[in-house]
Amino acid sequence: WCCPSGRRVQSCRQGPSPPRLLTEEEYRLQGEVETHKALEELRSLCQSPDFAAWTAVSRIQSPKRFAEFVGGASHVTPTEVSVHEREFGLDSLFIDEKLFEEEDEDEEEMGNI
């Protein structure tokens, strides 16, 4: 009878447990899902009768690209995808790894002098 309430008091004193951190794969997947959901919501809003299309079109740099997006086209061009892959894809990880290896070697050499 006393033990369960004693456990509750003890757990209250410890505070809430820290949240579980996402794995890299979970983080990437959640980003993709949420981005897709937000883009669909934006498309839907832009297609609604209450949307001030002329106001929006007058403020953007590429009205044709915006119209294609609203019509269902991708929000990024193949060129943008390629640049992103070069900067943030697996190739960039390999380059970063090599860079850090070279820095470590330089630091070791400086330590030996």
PEHUGI-V164756 format. One record per residue. SS is DSSP state (H for helix, E for strand, - for the rest). OMEGA is omega in whole degrees, -180 to 180 (* if undefined). D_CENTER is the distance of its C-alpha to the mean C-alpha in Angstrom with 1 decimal. Layout:
<<SS/OMEGA/D_CENTER> <SS/OMEGA/D_CENTER>>
//
This chain:
<<-/-179/49.0> <H/-174/48.0> <H/-177/45.4> <H/-180/42.7> <H/177/42.9> <H/178/43.0> <H/179/39.8> <H/-180/38.2> <H/-179/39.4> <H/-179/38.3> <H/177/34.7> <H/-180/34.6> <H/-179/35.6> <H/-179/32.8> <-/-179/30.1> <-/178/27.0> <-/-179/25.4> <-/-180/22.0> <-/177/19.1> <-/179/18.0> <-/180/14.9> <-/171/12.5> <-/180/13.1> <H/179/10.7> <H/178/11.4> <H/180/11.0> <H/179/7.5> <H/-180/6.7> <H/179/9.1> <H/177/8.1> <H/179/4.8> <H/-178/7.5> <H/-178/10.1> <H/178/9.0> <H/179/8.2> <H/-180/11.5> <H/-180/13.2> <H/178/12.5> <H/177/13.7> <H/178/16.7> <H/178/17.5> <H/177/17.5> <H/-179/19.8> <H/179/22.0> <H/-179/22.4> <H/180/23.3> <H/-178/25.8> <-/-179/27.5> <-/-179/30.9> <-/-177/30.0> <-/180/27.5> <-/-173/29.1> <H/-177/28.3> <H/178/30.6> <H/-180/29.2> <H/-178/25.6> <H/-179/26.9> <H/-177/29.0> <H/-176/26.1> <-/-176/23.8> <-/-176/24.3> <-/-178/24.3> <H/-179/25.8> <H/180/26.4> <H/178/22.8> <H/180/22.0> <H/177/24.8> <H/178/23.7> <H/-180/20.2> <H/178/22.1> <-/176/24.3> <-/-180/21.7> <-/179/20.6> <-/180/17.2> <-/177/15.2> <-/179/15.0> <-/176/18.1> <H/178/18.9> <H/178/19.4> <H/177/15.9> <H/-180/14.6> <H/179/17.2> <H/179/16.5> <H/179/12.8> <H/179/14.1> <H/-176/16.8> <H/-172/14.7> <H/-177/11.8> <-/-178/13.4> <H/179/16.0> <H/-179/18.6> <H/177/16.9> <H/179/16.8> <H/180/20.4> <H/178/21.3> <H/180/19.7> <H/179/21.7> <H/180/24.8> <H/-180/24.4> <H/177/24.2> <H/179/27.2> <H/178/29.2> <H/178/28.5> <H/180/29.7> <H/179/32.7> <H/179/33.5> <H/178/33.4> <H/178/35.7> <H/179/38.1> <H/179/38.2> <H/-179/39.0> <H/-177/41.8> <-/*/43.5>>
//
